[in-house]
Amino acid sequence: MKINMIGSGSIGSVRMSACTLVDDHILIEVPNGIIKYLKNQEHDIMQIDTILITHFHGDHFFDLPFYLLEFYFHRKKKKIKIIGPVGLKEKVETLFEFGFPQVLQKVLSLVTIQWIELKPDDIYQDKTIKVEAKEVEHGSLKPALGYLITIGNKTLAYSGDTSLCSNVLYLVEHASLSILDMSLKRTGNGEHMGYKDICKICEDYPDKRVIVTHMRDDTILQVMAQPLRNMTLPTKYYEIEI
């Protein structure tokens, strides 16, 4: 499993917002501006056929219309999967209609979308991927999901935006590698984890590898000052294989 950390910033960071590319064709989160960024990095958007969305905040799914428009602009027929919480299809259609009225039907003449809406503890599986959804705590926003993503014999945990909760630990325990929200430079709050929360996870699970993401710029400086052995601070377009 090849993992590219395309973005690891939070909304106000100079880095691109949190976004991960798996095996060149699975995109976890589609934050604002990410499609232009991927094209600037000379990644072939046409390869991407599976999208995972953790929750319905703009910095996690607002570029979905721009992703779909790529196929329309290139007159490319494609079958794609879009996976996310219940309400996904309606949210994306509303977003598309708001930004590009009456264009979605033209896109759908070329693109066949399989909408996969998951409730907490649901599992989606096909020949190429298995996705297990776990509910996480992201303030008052519900639903918010974290995922266990299994390809072959490798499993990646992706927390999405969350405070420290029991399902974050479940994700870490069941994964080869975890990509975890660490928005805050000290202790987390009811919406996000912080540096001390991730330190506790790394100490409690010394044999697990953790990549931190969704960071404010001051949080990045905190990690650089006090790194941990099994915590990775991703550099620009960081890549790892598990």
Secondary structure, 3 states (H helix, E strand, C coil): CEEEEEECECCCCCCCECEEEECCCEEECCCCCHHHHHHHCCCCHHHCCEEECCCCCHHHHCCHHHHHHHHHHCCCCEEEEEEEECCHHHHHHHHHHHHCCCCHHHHHCCEEEEEEEECCCCEEECCCCEEEEEECCECCECCCEEEEEEECCEEEEECCCCCCCHHHHHHHHCCCEEEEECCECCCCCCCCCEHHHHHHHHHHCCCCEEEEECECHHHHHHHHHCCCCCEECCCCCEEEEC
